[in-house]
Amino acid sequence: MRKLKPIPQFKNENEEKEFWAVSDSSEYIDRDSTKNVRFPNLKPSTETISISLPIFLLESIKVIANSKDIPYQSLIKVLLSDNIRERCCKFWTE
């Protein structure tokens, strides 16, 4: 087993980002001893987009969302996510 370099202490997140951007992590971390972890409360990054929908479609979405007592934007996200998971991405992860 080879000897790993110690991971330096960082003053802030930007310093750490710069370090890992130019460093080979295999010199610091033994991948064979790592464990998969989940961060259930981590919220994914989002980006605001603009989308034009036919009025009848938007009104239908709003009616369904109202019947479920959720914001219509949230319903759109759920519908998109479910559809992509079903049809497109067998490797979809949450």
Stockholm file with secondary structure:
# STOCKHOLM 1.0

chainA/1-94         MRKLKPIPQFKNENEEKEFWAVSDSSEYIDRDSTKNVRFPNLKPSTETISISLPIFLLESIKVIANSKDIPYQSLIKVLLSDNIRERCCKFWTE
#=GR chainA/1-94 SS CCCCCCCCCCSSHHHHHHHHHHSCGGGTCCGGGCCCCCCTTCCCCCCCCCCCCCHHHHHHHHHHHHHHTSCHHHHHHHHHHHHHHHHTCTTCCC
#=GC SS_cons        CCCCCCCCCCSSHHHHHHHHHHSCGGGTCCGGGCCCCCCTTCCCCCCCCCCCCCHHHHHHHHHHHHHHTSCHHHHHHHHHHHHHHHHTCTTCCC
//
